[in-house]
Amino acid sequence: MFALLAVKTGIARLPQDVNWRSLLGYACLAGIGFTMSLFIAMLAFEDTAIVAAAKRGIIAGSLFAGIAGAVLLRMNRSLRDVN
């Protein structure tokens, strides 16, 4: 969102080989970093059932982010190869 705002206001511009789909793909891949989330969940909750549920949610979210990022970047590469 802030990248879009920065480009629309003229504060920044996208690099030459980067388009919005690739930027979104890279943003999704950034969602994979889950080790700090696991650490915080273990500190935040004392009940082992809640910690286990938090771990499952964090891992599922990271898996989804990785798949979404890979698909978006793969689609972007396929579109670039066609042109």
mmCIF file of the N, C-alpha and C atoms, coordinates in Angstrom:
data_MODEL
# 
_entry.id   MODEL 
# 
loop_
_atom_site.group_PDB 
_atom_site.id 
_atom_site.type_symbol 
_atom_site.label_atom_id 
_atom_site.label_alt_id 
_atom_site.label_comp_id 
_atom_site.label_asym_id 
_atom_site.label_entity_id 
_atom_site.label_seq_id 
_atom_site.pdbx_PDB_ins_code 
_atom_site.Cartn_x 
_atom_site.Cartn_y 
_atom_site.Cartn_z 
_atom_site.occupancy 
_atom_site.B_iso_or_equiv 
_atom_site.pdbx_formal_charge 
_atom_site.auth_seq_id 
_atom_site.auth_comp_id 
_atom_site.auth_asym_id 
_atom_site.auth_atom_id 
_atom_site.pdbx_PDB_model_num 
ATOM 1   N N  . MET A 1 1  ? 0.820  -1.186  0.000   1.00 0.00 ? 1  MET A N  1 
ATOM 2   C CA . MET A 1 1  ? 0.000  0.000   0.000   1.00 0.00 ? 1  MET A CA 1 
ATOM 3   C C  . MET A 1 1  ? 0.864  1.250   0.000   1.00 0.00 ? 1  MET A C  1 
ATOM 4   N N  . PHE A 1 2  ? 1.916  1.240   0.846   1.00 0.00 ? 2  PHE A N  1 
ATOM 5   C CA . PHE A 1 2  ? 2.773  2.417   0.913   1.00 0.00 ? 2  PHE A CA 1 
ATOM 6   C C  . PHE A 1 2  ? 3.607  2.572   -0.351  1.00 0.00 ? 2  PHE A C  1 
ATOM 7   N N  . ALA A 1 3  ? 3.962  1.458   -0.988  1.00 0.00 ? 3  ALA A N  1 
ATOM 8   C CA . ALA A 1 3  ? 4.692  1.536   -2.259  1.00 0.00 ? 3  ALA A CA 1 
ATOM 9   C C  . ALA A 1 3  ? 3.809  2.187   -3.314  1.00 0.00 ? 3  ALA A C  1 
ATOM 10  N N  . LEU A 1 4  ? 2.548  1.796   -3.365  1.00 0.00 ? 4  LEU A N  1 
ATOM 11  C CA . LEU A 1 4  ? 1.616  2.391   -4.323  1.00 0.00 ? 4  LEU A CA 1 
ATOM 12  C C  . LEU A 1 4  ? 1.463  3.885   -4.059  1.00 0.00 ? 4  LEU A C  1 
ATOM 13  N N  . LEU A 1 5  ? 1.321  4.252   -2.809  1.00 0.00 ? 5  LEU A N  1 
ATOM 14  C CA . LEU A 1 5  ? 1.190  5.655   -2.441  1.00 0.00 ? 5  LEU A CA 1 
ATOM 15  C C  . LEU A 1 5  ? 2.444  6.448   -2.818  1.00 0.00 ? 5  LEU A C  1 
ATOM 16  N N  . ALA A 1 6  ? 3.616  5.858   -2.567  1.00 0.00 ? 6  ALA A N  1 
ATOM 17  C CA . ALA A 1 6  ? 4.862  6.544   -2.891  1.00 0.00 ? 6  ALA A CA 1 
ATOM 18  C C  . ALA A 1 6  ? 5.020  6.750   -4.391  1.00 0.00 ? 6  ALA A C  1 
ATOM 19  N N  . VAL A 1 7  ? 4.625  5.758   -5.173  1.00 0.00 ? 7  VAL A N  1 
ATOM 20  C CA . VAL A 1 7  ? 4.737  5.893   -6.635  1.00 0.00 ? 7  VAL A CA 1 
ATOM 21  C C  . VAL A 1 7  ? 3.707  6.881   -7.158  1.00 0.00 ? 7  VAL A C  1 
ATOM 22  N N  . LYS A 1 8  ? 2.482  6.819   -6.660  1.00 0.00 ? 8  LYS A N  1 
ATOM 23  C CA . LYS A 1 8  ? 1.430  7.726   -7.140  1.00 0.00 ? 8  LYS A CA 1 
ATOM 24  C C  . LYS A 1 8  ? 1.709  9.184   -6.791  1.00 0.00 ? 8  LYS A C  1 
ATOM 25  N N  . THR A 1 9  ? 2.361  9.425   -5.657  1.00 0.00 ? 9  THR A N  1 
ATOM 26  C CA . THR A 1 9  ? 2.669  10.806  -5.274  1.00 0.00 ? 9  THR A CA 1 
ATOM 27  C C  . THR A 1 9  ? 3.983  11.297  -5.869  1.00 0.00 ? 9  THR A C  1 
ATOM 28  N N  . GLY A 1 10 ? 4.731  10.407  -6.492  1.00 0.00 ? 10 GLY A N  1 
ATOM 29  C CA . GLY A 1 10 ? 5.987  10.817  -7.116  1.00 0.00 ? 10 GLY A CA 1 
ATOM 30  C C  . GLY A 1 10 ? 7.182  10.782  -6.185  1.00 0.00 ? 10 GLY A C  1 
ATOM 31  N N  . ILE A 1 11 ? 7.005  10.299  -4.976  1.00 0.00 ? 11 ILE A N  1 
ATOM 32  C CA . ILE A 1 11 ? 8.109  10.222  -4.027  1.00 0.00 ? 11 ILE A CA 1 
ATOM 33  C C  . ILE A 1 11 ? 9.129  9.187   -4.469  1.00 0.00 ? 11 ILE A C  1 
ATOM 34  N N  . ALA A 1 12 ? 8.634  8.087   -5.071  1.00 0.00 ? 12 ALA A N  1 
ATOM 35  C CA . ALA A 1 12 ? 9.501  6.990   -5.494  1.00 0.00 ? 12 ALA A CA 1 
ATOM 36  C C  . ALA A 1 12 ? 9.020  6.490   -6.848  1.00 0.00 ? 12 ALA A C  1 
ATOM 37  N N  . ARG A 1 13 ? 9.818  5.618   -7.450  1.00 0.00 ? 13 ARG A N  1 
ATOM 38  C CA . ARG A 1 13 ? 9.392  4.955   -8.671  1.00 0.00 ? 13 ARG A CA 1 
ATOM 39  C C  . ARG A 1 13 ? 9.872  3.515   -8.624  1.00 0.00 ? 13 ARG A C  1 
ATOM 40  N N  . LEU A 1 14 ? 9.166  2.663   -9.345  1.00 0.00 ? 14 LEU A N  1 
ATOM 41  C CA . LEU A 1 14 ? 9.552  1.251   -9.377  1.00 0.00 ? 14 LEU A CA 1 
ATOM 42  C C  . LEU A 1 14 ? 10.838 1.089   -10.185 1.00 0.00 ? 14 LEU A C  1 
ATOM 43  N N  . PRO A 1 15 ? 11.695 0.166   -9.770  1.00 0.00 ? 15 PRO A N  1 
ATOM 44  C CA . PRO A 1 15 ? 12.890 -0.114  -10.583 1.00 0.00 ? 15 PRO A CA 1 
ATOM 45  C C  . PRO A 1 15 ? 12.479 -0.582  -11.987 1.00 0.00 ? 15 PRO A C  1 
ATOM 46  N N  . GLN A 1 16 ? 13.402 -0.528  -12.907 1.00 0.00 ? 16 GLN A N  1 
ATOM 47  C CA . GLN A 1 16 ? 13.116 -0.770  -14.311 1.00 0.00 ? 16 GLN A CA 1 
ATOM 48  C C  . GLN A 1 16 ? 12.490 -2.138  -14.589 1.00 0.00 ? 16 GLN A C  1 
ATOM 49  N N  . ASP A 1 17 ? 12.997 -3.199  -14.005 1.00 0.00 ? 17 ASP A N  1 
ATOM 50  C CA . ASP A 1 17 ? 12.491 -4.547  -14.283 1.00 0.00 ? 17 ASP A CA 1 
ATOM 51  C C  . ASP A 1 17 ? 11.452 -5.032  -13.291 1.00 0.00 ? 17 ASP A C  1 
ATOM 52  N N  . VAL A 1 18 ? 10.902 -4.154  -12.476 1.00 0.00 ? 18 VAL A N  1 
ATOM 53  C CA . VAL A 1 18 ? 9.916  -4.536  -11.461 1.00 0.00 ? 18 VAL A CA 1 
ATOM 54  C C  . VAL A 1 18 ? 8.560  -3.964  -11.846 1.00 0.00 ? 18 VAL A C  1 
ATOM 55  N N  . ASN A 1 19 ? 7.539  -4.822  -11.828 1.00 0.00 ? 19 ASN A N  1 
ATOM 56  C CA . ASN A 1 19 ? 6.177  -4.339  -12.041 1.00 0.00 ? 19 ASN A CA 1 
ATOM 57  C C  . ASN A 1 19 ? 5.375  -4.621  -10.773 1.00 0.00 ? 19 ASN A C  1 
ATOM 58  N N  . TRP A 1 20 ? 4.092  -4.265  -10.799 1.00 0.00 ? 20 TRP A N  1 
ATOM 59  C CA . TRP A 1 20 ? 3.287  -4.398  -9.579  1.00 0.00 ? 20 TRP A CA 1 
ATOM 60  C C  . TRP A 1 20 ? 3.062  -5.854  -9.196  1.00 0.00 ? 20 TRP A C  1 
ATOM 61  N N  . ARG A 1 21 ? 2.937  -6.748  -10.181 1.00 0.00 ? 21 ARG A N  1 
ATOM 62  C CA . ARG A 1 21 ? 2.722  -8.160  -9.865  1.00 0.00 ? 21 ARG A CA 1 
ATOM 63  C C  . ARG A 1 21 ? 3.958  -8.747  -9.185  1.00 0.00 ? 21 ARG A C  1 
ATOM 64  N N  . SER A 1 22 ? 5.153  -8.406  -9.674  1.00 0.00 ? 22 SER A N  1 
ATOM 65  C CA . SER A 1 22 ? 6.361  -8.934  -9.034  1.00 0.00 ? 22 SER A CA 1 
ATOM 66  C C  . SER A 1 22 ? 6.539  -8.339  -7.639  1.00 0.00 ? 22 SER A C  1 
ATOM 67  N N  . LEU A 1 23 ? 6.181  -7.076  -7.486  1.00 0.00 ? 23 LEU A N  1 
ATOM 68  C CA . LEU A 1 23 ? 6.276  -6.459  -6.155  1.00 0.00 ? 23 LEU A CA 1 
ATOM 69  C C  . LEU A 1 23 ? 5.337  -7.151  -5.170  1.00 0.00 ? 23 LEU A C  1 
ATOM 70  N N  . LEU A 1 24 ? 4.138  -7.490  -5.626  1.00 0.00 ? 24 LEU A N  1 
ATOM 71  C CA . LEU A 1 24 ? 3.196  -8.216  -4.774  1.00 0.00 ? 24 LEU A CA 1 
ATOM 72  C C  . LEU A 1 24 ? 3.720  -9.615  -4.458  1.00 0.00 ? 24 LEU A C  1 
ATOM 73  N N  . GLY A 1 25 ? 4.339  -10.268 -5.436  1.00 0.00 ? 25 GLY A N  1 
ATOM 74  C CA . GLY A 1 25 ? 4.928  -11.586 -5.199  1.00 0.00 ? 25 GLY A CA 1 
ATOM 75  C C  . GLY A 1 25 ? 6.039  -11.540 -4.163  1.00 0.00 ? 25 GLY A C  1 
ATOM 76  N N  . TYR A 1 26 ? 6.900  -10.526 -4.263  1.00 0.00 ? 26 TYR A N  1 
ATOM 77  C CA . TYR A 1 26 ? 7.969  -10.382 -3.274  1.00 0.00 ? 26 TYR A CA 1 
ATOM 78  C C  . TYR A 1 26 ? 7.400  -10.085 -1.893  1.00 0.00 ? 26 TYR A C  1 
ATOM 79  N N  . ALA A 1 27 ? 6.331  -9.294  -1.842  1.00 0.00 ? 27 ALA A N  1 
ATOM 80  C CA . ALA A 1 27 ? 5.689  -8.997  -0.556  1.00 0.00 ? 27 ALA A CA 1 
ATOM 81  C C  . ALA A 1 27 ? 5.115  -10.261 0.076   1.00 0.00 ? 27 ALA A C  1 
ATOM 82  N N  . CYS A 1 28 ? 4.534  -11.121 -0.755  1.00 0.00 ? 28 CYS A N  1 
ATOM 83  C CA . CYS A 1 28 ? 4.012  -12.392 -0.228  1.00 0.00 ? 28 CYS A CA 1 
ATOM 84  C C  . CYS A 1 28 ? 5.149  -13.258 0.300   1.00 0.00 ? 28 CYS A C  1 
ATOM 85  N N  . LEU A 1 29 ? 6.253  -13.300 -0.423  1.00 0.00 ? 29 LEU A N  1 
ATOM 86  C CA . LEU A 1 29 ? 7.387  -14.092 0.050   1.00 0.00 ? 29 LEU A CA 1 
ATOM 87  C C  . LEU A 1 29 ? 7.936  -13.571 1.369   1.00 0.00 ? 29 LEU A C  1 
ATOM 88  N N  . ALA A 1 30 ? 7.779  -12.288 1.616   1.00 0.00 ? 30 ALA A N  1 
ATOM 89  C CA . ALA A 1 30 ? 8.223  -11.726 2.894   1.00 0.00 ? 30 ALA A CA 1 
ATOM 90  C C  . ALA A 1 30 ? 7.409  -12.282 4.060   1.00 0.00 ? 30 ALA A C  1 
ATOM 91  N N  . GLY A 1 31 ? 6.217  -12.801 3.792   1.00 0.00 ? 31 GLY A N  1 
ATOM 92  C CA . GLY A 1 31 ? 5.381  -13.384 4.834   1.00 0.00 ? 31 GLY A CA 1 
ATOM 93  C C  . GLY A 1 31 ? 5.868  -14.730 5.322   1.00 0.00 ? 31 GLY A C  1 
ATOM 94  N N  . ILE A 1 32 ? 6.895  -15.283 4.699   1.00 0.00 ? 32 ILE A N  1 
ATOM 95  C CA . ILE A 1 32 ? 7.389  -16.604 5.101   1.00 0.00 ? 32 ILE A CA 1 
ATOM 96  C C  . ILE A 1 32 ? 8.129  -16.532 6.438   1.00 0.00 ? 32 ILE A C  1 
ATOM 97  N N  . GLY A 1 33 ? 8.772  -15.434 6.742   1.00 0.00 ? 33 GLY A N  1 
ATOM 98  C CA . GLY A 1 33 ? 9.584  -15.329 7.949   1.00 0.00 ? 33 GLY A CA 1 
ATOM 99  C C  . GLY A 1 33 ? 8.759  -15.480 9.214   1.00 0.00 ? 33 GLY A C  1 
ATOM 100 N N  . PHE A 1 34 ? 8.673  -16.679 9.729   1.00 0.00 ? 34 PHE A N  1 
ATOM 101 C CA . PHE A 1 34 ? 7.749  -16.946 10.826  1.00 0.00 ? 34 PHE A CA 1 
ATOM 102 C C  . PHE A 1 34 ? 8.438  -17.312 12.135  1.00 0.00 ? 34 PHE A C  1 
ATOM 103 N N  . THR A 1 35 ? 9.746  -17.384 12.189  1.00 0.00 ? 35 THR A N  1 
ATOM 104 C CA . THR A 1 35 ? 10.391 -17.834 13.415  1.00 0.00 ? 35 THR A CA 1 
ATOM 105 C C  . THR A 1 35 ? 10.153 -16.871 14.580  1.00 0.00 ? 35 THR A C  1 
ATOM 106 N N  . MET A 1 36 ? 10.129 -15.576 14.302  1.00 0.00 ? 36 MET A N  1 
ATOM 107 C CA . MET A 1 36 ? 9.866  -14.610 15.374  1.00 0.00 ? 36 MET A CA 1 
ATOM 108 C C  . MET A 1 36 ? 8.424  -14.737 15.851  1.00 0.00 ? 36 MET A C  1 
ATOM 109 N N  . SER A 1 37 ? 7.502  -15.020 14.953  1.00 0.00 ? 37 SER A N  1 
ATOM 110 C CA . SER A 1 37 ? 6.102  -15.218 15.348  1.00 0.00 ? 37 SER A CA 1 
ATOM 111 C C  . SER A 1 37 ? 5.955  -16.420 16.263  1.00 0.00 ? 37 SER A C  1 
ATOM 112 N N  . LEU A 1 38 ? 6.672  -17.483 15.956  1.00 0.00 ? 38 LEU A N  1 
ATOM 113 C CA . LEU A 1 38 ? 6.638  -18.666 16.828  1.00 0.00 ? 38 LEU A CA 1 
ATOM 114 C C  . LEU A 1 38 ? 7.190  -18.339 18.208  1.00 0.00 ? 38 LEU A C  1 
ATOM 115 N N  . PHE A 1 39 ? 8.284  -17.593 18.243  1.00 0.00 ? 39 PHE A N  1 
ATOM 116 C CA . PHE A 1 39 ? 8.899  -17.203 19.514  1.00 0.00 ? 39 PHE A CA 1 
ATOM 117 C C  . PHE A 1 39 ? 7.941  -16.351 20.341  1.00 0.00 ? 39 PHE A C  1 
ATOM 118 N N  . ILE A 1 40 ? 7.310  -15.381 19.713  1.00 0.00 ? 40 ILE A N  1 
ATOM 119 C CA . ILE A 1 40 ? 6.384  -14.500 20.427  1.00 0.00 ? 40 ILE A CA 1 
ATOM 120 C C  . ILE A 1 40 ? 5.166  -15.279 20.912  1.00 0.00 ? 40 ILE A C  1 
ATOM 121 N N  . ALA A 1 41 ? 4.664  -16.203 20.101  1.00 0.00 ? 41 ALA A N  1 
ATOM 122 C CA . ALA A 1 41 ? 3.516  -17.011 20.517  1.00 0.00 ? 41 ALA A CA 1 
ATOM 123 C C  . ALA A 1 41 ? 3.862  -17.846 21.742  1.00 0.00 ? 41 ALA A C  1 
ATOM 124 N N  . MET A 1 42 ? 5.070  -18.382 21.770  1.00 0.00 ? 42 MET A N  1 
ATOM 125 C CA . MET A 1 42 ? 5.472  -19.194 22.927  1.00 0.00 ? 42 MET A CA 1 
ATOM 126 C C  . MET A 1 42 ? 5.611  -18.342 24.177  1.00 0.00 ? 42 MET A C  1 
ATOM 127 N N  . LEU A 1 43 ? 6.003  -17.080 24.016  1.00 0.00 ? 43 LEU A N  1 
ATOM 128 C CA . LEU A 1 43 ? 6.102  -16.182 25.168  1.00 0.00 ? 43 LEU A CA 1 
ATOM 129 C C  . LEU A 1 43 ? 4.735  -15.647 25.600  1.00 0.00 ? 43 LEU A C  1 
ATOM 130 N N  . ALA A 1 44 ? 3.835  -15.470 24.647  1.00 0.00 ? 44 ALA A N  1 
ATOM 131 C CA . ALA A 1 44 ? 2.558  -14.812 24.938  1.00 0.00 ? 44 ALA A CA 1 
ATOM 132 C C  . ALA A 1 44 ? 1.551  -15.724 25.621  1.00 0.00 ? 44 ALA A C  1 
ATOM 133 N N  . PHE A 1 45 ? 1.580  -17.006 25.306  1.00 0.00 ? 45 PHE A N  1 
ATOM 134 C CA . PHE A 1 45 ? 0.555  -17.916 25.808  1.00 0.00 ? 45 PHE A CA 1 
ATOM 135 C C  . PHE A 1 45 ? 1.173  -18.964 26.716  1.00 0.00 ? 45 PHE A C  1 
ATOM 136 N N  . GLU A 1 46 ? 0.464  -19.272 27.786  1.00 0.00 ? 46 GLU A N  1 
ATOM 137 C CA . GLU A 1 46 ? 0.938  -20.301 28.703  1.00 0.00 ? 46 GLU A CA 1 
ATOM 138 C C  . GLU A 1 46 ? 0.272  -21.651 28.442  1.00 0.00 ? 46 GLU A C  1 
ATOM 139 N N  . ASP A 1 47 ? -0.948 -21.614 27.936  1.00 0.00 ? 47 ASP A N  1 
ATOM 140 C CA . ASP A 1 47 ? -1.692 -22.849 27.672  1.00 0.00 ? 47 ASP A CA 1 
ATOM 141 C C  . ASP A 1 47 ? -1.109 -23.532 26.434  1.00 0.00 ? 47 ASP A C  1 
ATOM 142 N N  . THR A 1 48 ? -0.712 -24.790 26.587  1.00 0.00 ? 48 THR A N  1 
ATOM 143 C CA . THR A 1 48 ? -0.076 -25.500 25.467  1.00 0.00 ? 48 THR A CA 1 
ATOM 144 C C  . THR A 1 48 ? -1.021 -25.693 24.286  1.00 0.00 ? 48 THR A C  1 
ATOM 145 N N  . ALA A 1 49 ? -2.321 -25.798 24.554  1.00 0.00 ? 49 ALA A N  1 
ATOM 146 C CA . ALA A 1 49 ? -3.274 -25.941 23.450  1.00 0.00 ? 49 ALA A CA 1 
ATOM 147 C C  . ALA A 1 49 ? -3.323 -24.666 22.608  1.00 0.00 ? 49 ALA A C  1 
ATOM 148 N N  . ILE A 1 50 ? -3.276 -23.527 23.265  1.00 0.00 ? 50 ILE A N  1 
ATOM 149 C CA . ILE A 1 50 ? -3.290 -22.248 22.533  1.00 0.00 ? 50 ILE A CA 1 
ATOM 150 C C  . ILE A 1 50 ? -1.984 -22.063 21.771  1.00 0.00 ? 50 ILE A C  1 
ATOM 151 N N  . VAL A 1 51 ? -0.860 -22.427 22.374  1.00 0.00 ? 51 VAL A N  1 
ATOM 152 C CA . VAL A 1 51 ? 0.433  -22.337 21.689  1.00 0.00 ? 51 VAL A CA 1 
ATOM 153 C C  . VAL A 1 51 ? 0.441  -23.240 20.460  1.00 0.00 ? 51 VAL A C  1 
ATOM 154 N N  . ALA A 1 52 ? -0.096 -24.443 20.601  1.00 0.00 ? 52 ALA A N  1 
ATOM 155 C CA . ALA A 1 52 ? -0.153 -25.372 19.467  1.00 0.00 ? 52 ALA A CA 1 
ATOM 156 C C  . ALA A 1 52 ? -1.034 -24.813 18.351  1.00 0.00 ? 52 ALA A C  1 
ATOM 157 N N  . ALA A 1 53 ? -2.168 -24.215 18.717  1.00 0.00 ? 53 ALA A N  1 
ATOM 158 C CA . ALA A 1 53 ? -3.048 -23.614 17.712  1.00 0.00 ? 53 ALA A CA 1 
ATOM 159 C C  . ALA A 1 53 ? -2.360 -22.438 17.029  1.00 0.00 ? 53 ALA A C  1 
ATOM 160 N N  . ALA A 1 54 ? -1.635 -21.628 17.801  1.00 0.00 ? 54 ALA A N  1 
ATOM 161 C CA . ALA A 1 54 ? -0.906 -20.498 17.229  1.00 0.00 ? 54 ALA A CA 1 
ATOM 162 C C  . ALA A 1 54 ? 0.172  -20.990 16.262  1.00 0.00 ? 54 ALA A C  1 
ATOM 163 N N  . LYS A 1 55 ? 0.875  -22.046 16.638  1.00 0.00 ? 55 LYS A N  1 
ATOM 164 C CA . LYS A 1 55 ? 1.904  -22.606 15.755  1.00 0.00 ? 55 LYS A CA 1 
ATOM 165 C C  . LYS A 1 55 ? 1.303  -23.105 14.449  1.00 0.00 ? 55 LYS A C  1 
ATOM 166 N N  . ARG A 1 56 ? 0.163  -23.784 14.543  1.00 0.00 ? 56 ARG A N  1 
ATOM 167 C CA . ARG A 1 56 ? -0.487 -24.273 13.324  1.00 0.00 ? 56 ARG A CA 1 
ATOM 168 C C  . ARG A 1 56 ? -0.909 -23.115 12.430  1.00 0.00 ? 56 ARG A C  1 
ATOM 169 N N  . GLY A 1 57 ? -1.448 -22.082 13.026  1.00 0.00 ? 57 GLY A N  1 
ATOM 170 C CA . GLY A 1 57 ? -1.866 -20.909 12.252  1.00 0.00 ? 57 GLY A CA 1 
ATOM 171 C C  . GLY A 1 57 ? -0.691 -20.189 11.611  1.00 0.00 ? 57 GLY A C  1 
ATOM 172 N N  . ILE A 1 58 ? 0.401  -20.063 12.345  1.00 0.00 ? 58 ILE A N  1 
ATOM 173 C CA . ILE A 1 58 ? 1.593  -19.395 11.820  1.00 0.00 ? 58 ILE A CA 1 
ATOM 174 C C  . ILE A 1 58 ? 2.185  -20.195 10.670  1.00 0.00 ? 58 ILE A C  1 
ATOM 175 N N  . ILE A 1 59 ? 2.273  -21.492 10.835  1.00 0.00 ? 59 ILE A N  1 
ATOM 176 C CA . ILE A 1 59 ? 2.830  -22.338 9.777   1.00 0.00 ? 59 ILE A CA 1 
ATOM 177 C C  . ILE A 1 59 ? 1.910  -22.338 8.552   1.00 0.00 ? 59 ILE A C  1 
ATOM 178 N N  . ALA A 1 60 ? 0.601  -22.387 8.761   1.00 0.00 ? 60 ALA A N  1 
ATOM 179 C CA . ALA A 1 60 ? -0.338 -22.346 7.629   1.00 0.00 ? 60 ALA A CA 1 
ATOM 180 C C  . ALA A 1 60 ? -0.239 -21.010 6.893   1.00 0.00 ? 60 ALA A C  1 
ATOM 181 N N  . GLY A 1 61 ? -0.144 -19.927 7.639   1.00 0.00 ? 61 GLY A N  1 
ATOM 182 C CA . GLY A 1 61 ? -0.005 -18.612 7.017   1.00 0.00 ? 61 GLY A CA 1 
ATOM 183 C C  . GLY A 1 61 ? 1.288  -18.475 6.235   1.00 0.00 ? 61 GLY A C  1 
ATOM 184 N N  . SER A 1 62 ? 2.370  -19.016 6.778   1.00 0.00 ? 62 SER A N  1 
ATOM 185 C CA . SER A 1 62 ? 3.652  -18.974 6.085   1.00 0.00 ? 62 SER A CA 1 
ATOM 186 C C  . SER A 1 62 ? 3.621  -19.827 4.823   1.00 0.00 ? 62 SER A C  1 
ATOM 187 N N  . LEU A 1 63 ? 2.988  -20.985 4.906   1.00 0.00 ? 63 LEU A N  1 
ATOM 188 C CA . LEU A 1 63 ? 2.849  -21.849 3.735   1.00 0.00 ? 63 LEU A CA 1 
ATOM 189 C C  . LEU A 1 63 ? 2.029  -21.155 2.653   1.00 0.00 ? 63 LEU A C  1 
ATOM 190 N N  . PHE A 1 64 ? 0.929  -20.538 3.047   1.00 0.00 ? 64 PHE A N  1 
ATOM 191 C CA . PHE A 1 64 ? 0.094  -19.806 2.094   1.00 0.00 ? 64 PHE A CA 1 
ATOM 192 C C  . PHE A 1 64 ? 0.873  -18.652 1.467   1.00 0.00 ? 64 PHE A C  1 
ATOM 193 N N  . ALA A 1 65 ? 1.622  -17.901 2.279   1.00 0.00 ? 65 ALA A N  1 
ATOM 194 C CA . ALA A 1 65 ? 2.397  -16.777 1.752   1.00 0.00 ? 65 ALA A CA 1 
ATOM 195 C C  . ALA A 1 65 ? 3.444  -17.260 0.754   1.00 0.00 ? 65 ALA A C  1 
ATOM 196 N N  . GLY A 1 66 ? 4.101  -18.357 1.059   1.00 0.00 ? 66 GLY A N  1 
ATOM 197 C CA . GLY A 1 66 ? 5.112  -18.891 0.151   1.00 0.00 ? 66 GLY A CA 1 
ATOM 198 C C  . GLY A 1 66 ? 4.516  -19.351 -1.163  1.00 0.00 ? 66 GLY A C  1 
ATOM 199 N N  . ILE A 1 67 ? 3.389  -20.043 -1.096  1.00 0.00 ? 67 ILE A N  1 
ATOM 200 C CA . ILE A 1 67 ? 2.739  -20.516 -2.321  1.00 0.00 ? 67 ILE A CA 1 
ATOM 201 C C  . ILE A 1 67 ? 2.227  -19.338 -3.142  1.00 0.00 ? 67 ILE A C  1 
ATOM 202 N N  . ALA A 1 68 ? 1.582  -18.382 -2.488  1.00 0.00 ? 68 ALA A N  1 
ATOM 203 C CA . ALA A 1 68 ? 1.057  -17.215 -3.207  1.00 0.00 ? 68 ALA A CA 1 
ATOM 204 C C  . ALA A 1 68 ? 2.188  -16.427 -3.866  1.00 0.00 ? 68 ALA A C  1 
ATOM 205 N N  . GLY A 1 69 ? 3.284  -16.215 -3.148  1.00 0.00 ? 69 GLY A N  1 
ATOM 206 C CA . GLY A 1 69 ? 4.418  -15.498 -3.723  1.00 0.00 ? 69 GLY A CA 1 
ATOM 207 C C  . GLY A 1 69 ? 5.028  -16.232 -4.895  1.00 0.00 ? 69 GLY A C  1 
ATOM 208 N N  . ALA A 1 70 ? 5.179  -17.543 -4.758  1.00 0.00 ? 70 ALA A N  1 
ATOM 209 C CA . ALA A 1 70 ? 5.762  -18.338 -5.847  1.00 0.00 ? 70 ALA A CA 1 
ATOM 210 C C  . ALA A 1 70 ? 4.859  -18.319 -7.080  1.00 0.00 ? 70 ALA A C  1 
ATOM 211 N N  . VAL A 1 71 ? 3.556  -18.430 -6.870  1.00 0.00 ? 71 VAL A N  1 
ATOM 212 C CA . VAL A 1 71 ? 2.624  -18.411 -8.002  1.00 0.00 ? 71 VAL A CA 1 
ATOM 213 C C  . VAL A 1 71 ? 2.649  -17.055 -8.692  1.00 0.00 ? 71 VAL A C  1 
ATOM 214 N N  . LEU A 1 72 ? 2.609  -15.971 -7.931  1.00 0.00 ? 72 LEU A N  1 
ATOM 215 C CA . LEU A 1 72 ? 2.630  -14.639 -8.528  1.00 0.00 ? 72 LEU A CA 1 
ATOM 216 C C  . LEU A 1 72 ? 3.922  -14.380 -9.299  1.00 0.00 ? 72 LEU A C  1 
ATOM 217 N N  . LEU A 1 73 ? 5.041  -14.780 -8.723  1.00 0.00 ? 73 LEU A N  1 
ATOM 218 C CA . LEU A 1 73 ? 6.310  -14.564 -9.415  1.00 0.00 ? 73 LEU A CA 1 
ATOM 219 C C  . LEU A 1 73 ? 6.432  -15.458 -10.634 1.00 0.00 ? 73 LEU A C  1 
ATOM 220 N N  . ARG A 1 74 ? 5.920  -16.668 -10.562 1.00 0.00 ? 74 ARG A N  1 
ATOM 221 C CA . ARG A 1 74 ? 5.948  -17.580 -11.708 1.00 0.00 ? 74 ARG A CA 1 
ATOM 222 C C  . ARG A 1 74 ? 5.062  -17.039 -12.835 1.00 0.00 ? 74 ARG A C  1 
ATOM 223 N N  . MET A 1 75 ? 3.883  -16.538 -12.491 1.00 0.00 ? 75 MET A N  1 
ATOM 224 C CA . MET A 1 75 ? 2.998  -15.952 -13.496 1.00 0.00 ? 75 MET A CA 1 
ATOM 225 C C  . MET A 1 75 ? 3.645  -14.733 -14.133 1.00 0.00 ? 75 MET A C  1 
ATOM 226 N N  . ASN A 1 76 ? 4.304  -13.942 -13.330 1.00 0.00 ? 76 ASN A N  1 
ATOM 227 C CA . ASN A 1 76 ? 4.974  -12.734 -13.851 1.00 0.00 ? 76 ASN A CA 1 
ATOM 228 C C  . ASN A 1 76 ? 6.078  -13.123 -14.809 1.00 0.00 ? 76 ASN A C  1 
ATOM 229 N N  . ARG A 1 77 ? 6.832  -14.151 -14.476 1.00 0.00 ? 77 ARG A N  1 
ATOM 230 C CA . ARG A 1 77 ? 7.915  -14.618 -15.348 1.00 0.00 ? 77 ARG A CA 1 
ATOM 231 C C  . ARG A 1 77 ? 7.356  -15.158 -16.664 1.00 0.00 ? 77 ARG A C  1 
ATOM 232 N N  . SER A 1 78 ? 6.248  -15.892 -16.578 1.00 0.00 ? 78 SER A N  1 
ATOM 233 C CA . SER A 1 78 ? 5.611  -16.432 -17.780 1.00 0.00 ? 78 SER A CA 1 
ATOM 234 C C  . SER A 1 78 ? 5.116  -15.308 -18.689 1.00 0.00 ? 78 SER A C  1 
ATOM 235 N N  . LEU A 1 79 ? 4.551  -14.261 -18.121 1.00 0.00 ? 79 LEU A N  1 
ATOM 236 C CA . LEU A 1 79 ? 4.076  -13.126 -18.912 1.00 0.00 ? 79 LEU A CA 1 
ATOM 237 C C  . LEU A 1 79 ? 5.239  -12.401 -19.572 1.00 0.00 ? 79 LEU A C  1 
ATOM 238 N N  . ARG A 1 80 ? 6.352  -12.275 -18.859 1.00 0.00 ? 80 ARG A N  1 
ATOM 239 C CA . ARG A 1 80 ? 7.512  -11.591 -19.404 1.00 0.00 ? 80 ARG A CA 1 
ATOM 240 C C  . ARG A 1 80 ? 8.136  -12.396 -20.541 1.00 0.00 ? 80 ARG A C  1 
ATOM 241 N N  . ASP A 1 81 ? 8.129  -13.738 -20.436 1.00 0.00 ? 81 ASP A N  1 
ATOM 242 C CA . ASP A 1 81 ? 8.686  -14.596 -21.469 1.00 0.00 ? 81 ASP A CA 1 
ATOM 243 C C  . ASP A 1 81 ? 7.868  -14.533 -22.756 1.00 0.00 ? 81 ASP A C  1 
ATOM 244 N N  . VAL A 1 82 ? 6.555  -14.307 -22.639 1.00 0.00 ? 82 VAL A N  1 
ATOM 245 C CA . VAL A 1 82 ? 5.688  -14.256 -23.816 1.00 0.00 ? 82 VAL A CA 1 
ATOM 246 C C  . VAL A 1 82 ? 5.955  -12.993 -24.617 1.00 0.00 ? 82 VAL A C  1 
ATOM 247 N N  . ASN A 1 83 ? 6.180  -11.899 -23.928 1.00 0.00 ? 83 ASN A N  1 
ATOM 248 C CA . ASN A 1 83 ? 6.398  -10.614 -24.614 1.00 0.00 ? 83 ASN A CA 1 
ATOM 249 C C  . ASN A 1 83 ? 7.732  -10.618 -25.211 1.00 0.00 ? 83 ASN A C  1 
# 
